[in-house]
Amino acid sequence: EAVATCLDCRVKFCDIHSNAHRRSKSSKSHNVVTMGKEAALSCGTAMPAQHCSLHPSHQLTSYCLQCHELLCKLCSEKGGHEKHKSSVLSLSEASAQKRS
């Protein structure tokens, strides 16, 4: 079962492969984030298009640090994450924070 997602490669990894991806010379600078249970698919599967599964017409634009989930604008504002404002970052902010 996948436990992490590489936001750069858009691939999901199991625990063993996510650790290898983080250590690999070619991908050690990538932003690998832990996923929530509902986002997990089998290891090595490509991530679906950058659209929200709850709101298919909306692109994923942010990441909730508290829930470890990728979010669209509607999810971040009205989907239960509105109380996590300080934990919701844009994807570029989440990537920069992970790399620093």
C-alpha distances in whole Angstrom, upper triangle without the diagonal:
4,6,9,12,15,18,20,18,16,13,9,8,6,8,11,11,11,14,16,16,18,20,21,24,24,21,22,23,21,19,16,15,12,11,12,10,11,10,7,6,5,6,10,10,13,14,16,20,21,22,21,19,22,24,24,27,26,25,22,25,23,21,21,21,21,18,16,16,18,21,24,27,28,25,26,29,29,25,25,25,29,29,27,29,29,26,25,26,26,24,26,27,23,23,27,26,23,25,28
4,6,8,11,14,16,14,13,10,6,5,4,7,10,9,9,12,14,13,15,17,18,22,21,18,19,20,17,16,12,11,9,8,10,9,11,9,5,5,5,5,8,9,11,11,14,17,18,19,18,17,20,23,22,25,24,22,19,21,20,18,18,18,19,16,13,13,15,18,21,25,25,22,23,27,27,24,24,23,26,27,24,27,27,23,22,22,23,20,23,23,20,20,23,22,19,21,25
4,7,10,13,16,15,13,11,7,6,5,6,10,10,8,11,13,13,13,16,18,21,21,17,17,19,16,14,10,9,6,6,8,8,10,9,6,8,9,8,11,12,13,13,16,19,18,20,19,18,20,23,23,26,24,22,19,20,19,15,16,15,15,13,10,12,14,17,20,24,24,21,22,25,26,22,22,21,24,25,22,24,24,20,20,20,21,18,21,21,17,18,21,20,17,19,22
4,7,9,12,12,10,9,6,5,7,7,10,9,6,9,12,10,11,14,15,18,18,14,14,15,12,10,6,5,4,5,9,10,12,9,8,10,11,9,10,11,12,11,14,17,16,18,17,18,20,22,22,24,22,20,16,18,16,13,14,13,15,13,9,10,12,15,19,22,23,20,20,24,25,22,22,20,23,24,21,22,22,18,18,18,18,15,17,18,14,14,17,17,13,16,19
4,6,9,8,7,6,4,6,9,10,13,10,8,11,13,10,11,15,15,18,16,13,13,14,10,8,5,5,6,7,10,12,13,9,9,10,11,10,10,10,9,8,12,13,13,15,15,16,19,20,20,22,20,17,14,15,14,12,14,13,16,14,10,10,10,14,17,20,21,19,19,23,24,21,22,20,23,24,21,22,22,18,17,16,16,13,15,16,13,12,16,16,13,15,18
4,5,5,5,6,6,8,11,12,14,11,8,11,12,8,9,13,13,15,13,9,11,10,7,6,4,6,9,10,14,16,16,13,13,13,14,12,10,11,10,9,13,14,13,16,17,18,21,22,21,23,20,17,14,15,14,13,15,15,18,16,13,13,12,15,18,21,23,21,21,24,26,23,24,22,25,26,22,23,22,19,18,16,15,12,13,15,12,10,14,14,11,12,16
4,6,5,7,9,11,15,16,17,15,12,15,15,12,12,16,15,17,14,11,12,11,7,6,6,7,11,11,14,17,17,13,14,15,16,15,13,13,11,9,12,12,10,14,15,17,19,20,19,20,17,14,11,12,11,10,13,14,17,16,12,12,10,13,15,18,20,18,18,22,24,22,22,20,23,24,21,21,21,17,16,14,12,8,10,12,10,8,12,13,11,12,16
4,6,8,11,13,16,17,18,15,13,15,15,11,12,15,14,14,12,9,11,9,6,6,8,10,14,15,18,20,20,17,17,17,18,16,14,14,12,11,13,13,12,16,17,19,22,22,21,22,20,16,14,14,14,14,17,17,21,20,16,15,13,16,18,20,23,22,21,25,27,25,26,24,26,27,24,24,23,20,19,16,14,10,11,13,12,9,12,14,12,12,16
4,5,9,11,15,16,17,13,12,15,14,10,12,15,13,14,11,9,12,11,8,9,9,12,14,15,18,20,20,16,16,15,16,13,11,11,8,9,12,12,12,16,18,19,22,23,21,22,20,17,15,16,17,16,19,19,22,21,17,17,15,18,19,22,25,23,23,27,28,26,28,25,28,30,26,27,26,23,21,19,17,13,14,17,15,12,16,17,15,15,19
4,7,10,14,16,17,14,12,16,16,12,14,17,16,18,15,12,15,14,10,10,9,11,13,13,16,17,17,13,13,13,13,12,10,9,6,5,8,9,9,12,14,15,19,19,17,19,17,14,12,14,14,14,17,18,21,19,15,14,12,15,16,19,21,20,20,24,25,23,24,23,25,27,24,25,25,22,19,18,16,12,14,17,15,13,16,18,16,17,20
4,7,10,13,14,11,10,13,13,10,13,16,15,17,15,12,14,15,11,11,9,11,12,12,15,16,16,12,11,10,10,8,6,6,5,5,9,11,12,15,16,16,20,21,19,21,20,17,15,17,17,16,18,19,21,19,15,14,13,17,18,22,24,22,23,26,27,24,26,24,27,29,26,26,27,23,21,20,19,15,17,19,17,15,19,20,17,18,22
4,7,10,12,9,8,12,13,11,13,16,16,18,17,14,15,16,13,12,9,10,10,9,12,12,13,9,8,7,7,6,5,6,6,7,10,13,13,16,16,16,19,21,20,22,21,18,16,18,17,15,17,17,19,17,13,13,13,16,19,22,24,21,22,26,26,23,24,23,26,27,24,26,26,22,21,20,20,16,19,20,17,16,20,20,17,18,22
4,6,8,6,5,9,10,9,11,13,14,17,16,13,14,16,13,13,9,10,10,10,13,13,14,12,9,9,8,5,5,8,9,10,14,17,17,19,20,19,22,24,23,26,24,22,19,21,20,18,19,18,20,18,15,15,15,19,22,25,27,24,25,28,29,26,26,25,28,29,26,27,27,23,23,22,22,19,21,22,18,17,21,20,17,19,22
4,6,5,6,9,10,10,12,14,15,19,18,16,16,18,16,15,11,12,10,10,13,12,14,12,9,9,8,5,8,10,13,13,17,20,20,22,22,21,24,26,26,29,27,25,22,24,22,20,20,19,20,18,15,16,18,21,24,28,29,26,26,30,30,27,27,26,29,30,27,29,28,24,24,24,24,21,23,24,21,20,23,22,19,21,24
4,6,5,6,9,10,11,13,14,18,18,16,15,18,16,15,11,11,9,11,13,13,16,14,12,12,11,9,11,14,16,16,20,23,23,25,24,24,26,28,28,31,29,27,24,25,23,20,20,19,20,18,15,17,19,22,26,29,30,27,27,31,31,28,27,26,29,29,26,28,27,24,24,24,25,22,24,24,20,20,22,21,18,19,22
4,6,5,6,9,10,11,12,16,17,15,15,17,16,16,13,14,13,14,17,17,20,18,15,15,13,10,11,15,17,18,22,24,25,27,27,26,29,31,31,34,32,29,26,27,26,23,24,22,23,22,19,20,22,25,29,32,33,30,30,34,35,32,31,30,33,33,30,32,31,27,27,27,27,24,26,26,23,21,24,23,19,20,23
4,5,5,6,9,10,10,14,14,12,12,15,14,14,11,13,12,14,17,17,19,17,14,14,12,8,8,12,14,15,19,22,22,25,25,25,28,30,29,31,30,27,24,25,24,22,23,22,23,22,18,19,20,24,27,30,32,29,29,33,34,31,31,29,32,33,30,31,30,27,26,25,25,22,23,24,21,19,22,22,18,19,22
4,5,5,6,9,10,13,13,10,10,13,11,11,7,9,9,11,15,16,18,15,13,13,12,9,10,13,14,14,18,20,20,23,23,23,26,28,27,29,27,24,21,22,21,18,19,18,20,19,15,16,17,21,24,27,29,26,26,30,31,28,28,26,29,30,26,28,26,23,23,22,22,19,20,21,17,16,19,18,14,15,19
4,5,5,6,9,12,13,11,10,13,12,12,9,11,11,14,17,18,21,18,16,17,16,13,13,16,17,18,22,24,24,26,26,27,29,31,31,33,31,28,24,25,23,20,21,19,21,20,17,19,20,24,27,30,32,29,29,32,34,31,30,28,31,31,28,29,28,24,24,23,24,21,22,22,19,17,19,18,15,15,18
4,5,5,6,10,11,9,9,12,12,13,11,14,14,17,20,21,23,20,18,18,16,13,13,16,17,18,22,24,24,27,28,28,31,33,32,34,32,29,26,27,25,23,24,22,24,24,20,22,22,26,29,32,34,31,31,35,36,33,33,31,34,34,31,32,30,27,27,26,26,22,23,24,21,19,21,20,17,17,19
4,5,5,9,8,6,7,10,8,10,8,11,13,15,19,20,22,19,17,17,16,12,11,14,14,16,19,21,21,24,25,26,29,30,29,31,29,25,23,23,22,20,22,21,23,22,18,20,20,23,26,29,31,29,28,32,34,31,31,29,32,32,29,30,28,25,25,23,23,19,20,21,18,15,18,18,14,14,17
4,6,8,9,6,5,7,7,8,7,10,12,15,19,21,23,20,18,19,18,15,14,17,17,18,21,23,22,25,26,27,29,31,30,32,29,26,23,23,21,19,21,19,21,21,17,19,19,23,26,28,31,28,28,31,33,31,30,28,31,31,27,28,26,23,23,21,21,18,18,19,16,14,15,15,11,11,14
4,6,9,7,5,9,10,12,11,14,16,19,22,24,26,23,21,22,21,17,17,20,20,21,25,26,25,29,29,30,33,34,34,35,33,29,27,26,25,23,24,22,25,25,21,23,23,27,30,32,35,32,31,35,37,34,34,32,34,34,31,31,29,26,27,25,25,22,21,22,19,17,18,18,14,13,16
4,5,5,5,9,10,13,12,16,17,20,24,25,27,24,22,22,21,17,16,19,19,20,24,25,25,28,29,30,33,34,33,35,33,29,27,27,26,24,26,24,27,27,23,24,24,28,30,33,35,33,32,36,38,36,36,33,36,36,33,33,31,28,28,26,26,22,22,23,21,17,19,20,16,15,18
4,6,6,8,10,14,14,18,20,23,27,28,30,27,25,25,24,20,19,21,21,22,26,26,26,30,31,33,36,36,35,36,34,30,28,28,27,25,28,26,29,29,25,26,26,29,31,34,37,35,34,38,40,38,38,35,37,38,34,34,32,30,29,27,26,23,22,23,21,18,19,20,17,15,17
4,6,8,9,12,13,17,20,22,26,28,29,25,24,24,23,19,17,19,18,20,23,23,23,27,29,30,33,34,32,33,31,27,25,25,25,24,26,25,28,28,24,25,24,27,29,32,35,33,32,36,38,36,36,34,36,37,33,33,32,29,28,26,24,21,20,22,20,17,18,19,17,14,18
4,5,5,9,9,13,16,18,22,24,25,22,21,21,20,17,15,17,16,17,20,21,21,24,26,27,30,31,29,31,28,25,22,22,22,20,23,22,25,24,21,21,20,24,26,28,31,29,29,32,34,32,33,30,32,33,30,30,28,25,25,22,21,18,17,19,17,13,15,16,13,12,15
4,6,8,9,13,15,18,22,24,26,23,22,22,22,18,17,19,19,19,23,23,22,26,27,28,31,32,31,32,30,26,23,23,22,20,22,20,23,24,20,21,21,24,27,29,32,30,29,32,34,32,32,30,32,32,29,29,27,24,24,21,21,18,17,18,16,13,14,14,11,9,12
4,7,9,12,16,18,22,25,26,23,22,23,23,20,19,20,19,19,22,22,21,24,26,28,30,30,30,31,28,24,21,20,19,18,20,19,22,23,19,20,19,22,25,27,30,28,27,30,32,31,31,28,30,31,27,26,25,22,22,19,18,15,14,15,13,10,10,12,9,7,10
4,6,10,13,15,19,22,23,19,19,20,20,17,16,17,16,15,18,19,17,21,22,24,26,27,26,27,24,21,18,18,17,15,18,17,20,20,16,17,16,19,21,24,27,25,24,27,30,28,28,25,28,28,25,25,23,20,19,17,16,13,12,13,11,8,10,12,9,8,11
4,6,10,12,16,19,20,17,17,18,19,17,16,17,15,14,17,18,16,19,19,21,24,24,24,25,22,19,16,15,13,12,14,13,17,16,13,14,13,16,18,21,23,22,20,24,26,24,24,22,24,25,21,21,20,17,16,14,13,10,10,11,8,5,8,9,6,7,10
4,7,9,13,16,17,14,14,15,16,14,13,15,14,13,16,17,16,19,19,20,23,24,24,25,23,19,16,16,14,12,14,13,15,15,11,12,12,16,19,21,24,21,21,24,26,24,24,21,24,24,21,22,20,17,16,15,15,12,13,13,10,9,12,11,8,10,13
4,6,10,13,14,12,12,14,16,14,15,15,15,13,16,17,16,18,17,18,20,22,22,24,21,18,15,15,12,9,11,9,12,11,7,9,10,13,17,19,21,18,18,21,23,20,20,18,21,21,18,19,18,14,14,13,14,11,13,13,9,9,12,11,8,11,14
4,7,10,12,10,10,13,14,13,14,15,15,14,17,18,17,19,18,18,20,22,22,25,22,20,16,17,14,11,11,9,11,9,6,8,10,14,18,20,22,18,18,22,23,20,19,17,20,20,17,19,18,14,15,15,16,14,16,16,12,13,16,14,11,14,17
4,6,8,6,7,10,12,12,14,14,14,12,14,16,15,16,15,15,16,19,19,22,20,18,14,16,13,10,10,10,11,8,5,6,8,12,15,18,19,16,16,20,20,17,17,15,19,19,16,19,19,15,14,15,16,14,17,17,14,14,18,17,14,17,20
4,6,6,7,11,13,14,17,16,17,14,16,18,17,17,14,14,15,18,19,22,20,18,15,17,14,11,10,10,10,6,5,6,9,12,15,18,18,15,15,19,18,15,14,14,17,17,15,18,18,15,14,16,17,16,19,19,16,17,20,19,17,20,23
4,5,6,9,12,13,16,15,17,15,16,19,18,18,16,14,15,19,20,23,21,20,18,20,18,15,14,14,13,10,9,9,12,15,18,21,20,17,18,21,20,17,16,16,20,20,18,21,22,18,18,20,21,20,23,23,19,21,24,23,21,24,26
4,6,8,12,14,16,15,16,13,14,17,16,15,13,11,12,15,16,20,19,18,16,18,17,15,14,15,14,11,10,9,11,13,15,19,18,14,16,19,18,15,15,15,19,20,18,21,22,19,18,20,20,19,23,23,20,21,25,24,22,25,28
4,7,10,12,14,12,12,10,11,13,13,13,11,10,12,15,15,18,17,16,13,16,15,13,13,14,14,11,9,7,9,11,14,17,17,14,16,19,19,15,16,16,19,20,18,21,22,18,17,18,18,16,20,21,17,18,22,21,19,22,25
4,7,9,11,10,11,10,12,15,15,16,14,13,15,18,18,21,20,19,16,19,18,15,16,16,16,13,11,10,12,15,17,21,21,18,20,23,23,19,19,19,23,24,21,24,24,21,20,21,21,19,22,23,19,20,23,23,20,23,26
4,6,9,7,9,9,11,14,15,16,15,13,16,19,18,22,21,19,17,20,20,18,19,20,20,17,15,13,14,17,19,23,23,20,22,26,25,22,22,22,26,27,25,27,28,24,23,23,23,20,23,25,22,22,25,25,22,25,28
4,6,6,9,10,13,16,18,19,19,17,20,22,21,25,24,22,20,23,23,21,22,22,23,20,17,17,17,20,23,26,27,24,26,29,29,25,26,26,29,30,28,30,31,27,26,26,26,23,25,27,24,23,27,27,24,26,29
4,6,9,10,13,17,18,20,20,19,22,24,23,26,25,23,21,23,23,20,22,22,23,20,17,17,18,21,23,27,28,25,26,30,30,27,27,27,30,31,28,30,30,26,26,25,25,22,24,26,22,21,25,25,21,23,26
4,6,9,12,15,17,19,20,19,23,24,23,25,25,22,20,23,22,21,23,23,24,22,19,18,18,21,23,27,28,26,27,31,31,28,29,28,31,33,30,31,31,27,26,25,25,21,23,25,22,21,24,25,21,22,26
4,6,9,12,14,16,17,16,20,21,19,22,22,19,18,21,21,20,22,23,24,21,18,17,16,19,21,25,26,24,25,29,29,26,27,26,30,31,29,30,31,27,25,25,24,20,23,25,22,21,24,25,22,24,27
4,6,9,11,13,15,15,19,20,17,20,19,16,15,18,19,18,21,22,24,21,18,16,15,18,19,22,24,22,24,27,27,25,26,25,28,30,28,29,29,26,24,23,21,18,20,23,20,19,22,24,21,22,26
4,7,8,10,11,11,15,16,14,17,16,13,12,15,15,15,17,19,21,18,15,13,11,14,15,19,20,18,20,23,24,21,23,22,25,27,24,25,26,23,20,20,18,15,18,20,18,17,21,22,19,21,25
4,6,8,9,9,13,13,11,13,13,11,11,14,16,16,18,20,22,19,17,14,12,13,14,17,18,17,19,22,22,20,22,22,24,27,25,25,27,24,21,20,19,16,19,21,19,19,23,24,22,24,27
4,5,8,10,13,12,10,11,11,8,9,12,14,16,19,21,23,20,18,15,12,13,12,16,17,17,18,21,22,20,22,21,24,27,25,25,26,24,20,20,17,15,17,20,19,18,22,23,22,24,27
4,7,9,12,11,9,10,8,5,5,8,11,12,15,18,20,18,16,13,9,10,9,12,14,14,15,18,19,17,20,19,21,23,22,21,23,20,17,16,14,11,14,17,16,16,19,20,20,21,24
4,6,9,7,5,7,6,4,5,9,11,13,16,19,20,18,17,13,10,9,8,11,12,12,14,16,17,15,18,17,19,22,21,21,23,21,17,17,15,13,16,19,18,18,22,23,22,24,27
4,5,5,5,7,6,6,6,9,11,12,14,17,18,15,15,11,8,7,6,9,9,9,11,13,13,12,14,14,16,19,18,19,21,19,15,16,15,14,17,19,18,19,22,23,22,25,27
4,6,6,9,9,9,9,13,14,14,16,19,19,16,15,12,10,9,9,12,12,10,13,16,15,12,15,15,18,21,20,21,23,21,18,19,18,17,21,22,20,21,25,25,24,27,30
4,6,9,9,11,11,14,14,15,16,19,19,16,16,13,11,10,9,11,9,8,12,13,12,9,12,14,16,19,18,20,22,20,18,19,18,18,22,23,21,23,26,26,26,29,31
4,6,6,8,9,12,14,15,16,20,21,18,18,14,12,10,8,9,8,8,12,13,12,10,14,15,16,19,19,20,23,21,18,19,18,18,21,22,21,23,26,26,26,29,31
4,5,8,10,13,15,17,18,22,23,20,20,16,13,11,9,12,11,11,15,16,15,14,17,18,19,23,22,22,25,23,20,20,19,18,21,23,22,23,26,27,27,29,32
4,7,10,12,15,18,20,23,24,22,22,18,15,13,10,11,10,12,15,16,16,15,19,19,20,23,23,23,25,24,20,20,18,18,21,23,23,24,27,28,28,30,32
4,7,9,12,14,16,20,21,19,19,15,12,9,6,7,8,10,12,13,13,13,16,16,17,20,20,19,22,20,17,17,14,14,17,19,19,20,23,24,24,27,29
4,6,9,12,15,18,20,18,17,13,10,8,6,8,10,11,12,14,15,14,17,16,17,21,19,19,21,19,15,15,12,11,14,16,16,17,20,21,21,23,26
4,6,8,11,14,17,15,13,10,6,5,4,7,10,9,10,13,14,13,15,14,16,18,17,16,18,16,12,12,9,8,12,14,13,14,17,18,18,20,23
4,7,10,13,16,15,14,11,7,6,5,7,10,10,9,12,14,14,16,13,14,17,15,14,15,14,10,9,6,6,9,11,11,12,14,15,16,18,20
4,7,10,12,12,11,8,6,5,6,8,11,9,8,11,13,13,14,11,12,15,12,11,12,10,7,5,4,5,8,9,8,10,13,13,14,16,18
4,6,9,9,7,6,4,6,9,10,13,10,9,12,14,13,13,10,12,14,11,11,11,8,6,5,6,6,9,9,7,9,12,11,12,15,17
4,5,5,5,5,6,7,10,12,13,10,8,12,13,12,11,8,10,11,7,9,9,6,4,6,9,10,13,11,9,12,14,13,13,17,18
4,6,5,7,9,11,14,15,17,14,12,15,17,15,13,10,13,12,9,10,9,5,6,8,11,11,13,11,8,11,13,11,11,15,15
4,6,8,11,12,15,16,17,14,12,15,16,14,12,9,12,10,7,10,9,6,8,10,14,14,17,15,12,15,17,14,14,18,18
4,5,9,10,14,15,16,12,11,14,15,12,10,8,12,11,9,12,12,9,9,12,14,14,17,16,13,16,18,16,16,19,21
4,7,10,13,16,17,13,12,16,17,14,13,11,14,15,11,14,13,10,10,11,13,12,15,14,11,13,16,14,13,16,18
4,6,10,13,13,10,10,14,15,12,12,10,13,14,12,13,14,11,9,11,12,11,14,14,11,13,17,15,15,18,20
4,7,10,12,9,9,13,14,12,13,11,14,16,13,14,15,12,9,10,10,8,12,13,10,12,15,15,15,18,20
4,7,8,6,6,10,11,9,11,9,11,14,12,12,14,12,9,10,9,9,13,14,12,14,17,17,17,20,22
4,6,5,6,9,10,9,12,11,12,15,14,14,16,14,11,11,10,11,14,15,14,16,19,19,20,22,24
4,6,5,6,8,9,12,10,10,14,13,12,15,14,11,11,10,12,15,15,15,18,20,20,21,24,25
4,5,5,6,6,10,9,10,13,14,13,16,16,12,14,13,15,18,19,18,21,23,23,24,27,28
4,6,5,4,7,7,8,11,11,12,15,13,11,13,13,14,18,18,17,19,22,21,22,25,27
4,6,6,7,5,6,9,8,8,11,10,7,10,10,12,16,15,14,17,19,19,20,23,24
4,6,8,7,5,9,10,9,12,12,10,12,13,16,18,17,17,21,22,22,23,26,27
4,6,7,6,9,11,11,15,15,13,15,16,18,21,21,20,23,25,25,26,29,30
4,6,7,10,11,12,15,14,12,15,16,18,21,20,19,22,25,24,24,28,29
4,6,7,8,11,14,12,12,15,17,18,22,21,19,22,25,23,24,27,28
4,5,5,7,10,9,8,11,13,15,18,17,16,19,21,19,20,24,25
4,5,6,9,10,9,12,14,17,19,18,17,21,22,21,22,25,26
4,6,8,9,9,13,16,18,21,19,18,22,23,21,22,26,26
4,6,5,6,10,13,15,18,15,14,18,19,17,18,22,22
4,5,5,8,11,14,16,14,13,17,18,16,18,21,21
4,6,8,11,14,15,12,12,16,16,14,16,19,18
4,6,10,12,14,11,10,14,14,12,13,17,17
4,7,9,12,9,9,12,14,12,14,17,17
4,6,8,6,6,9,10,9,11,14,15
4,5,5,6,9,10,10,12,14,15
4,5,5,6,9,10,10,12,14
4,5,5,6,9,10,11,12
4,5,5,6,9,10,11
4,6,5,6,9,10
4,5,5,6,9
4,5,5,6
4,5,5
4,6
4
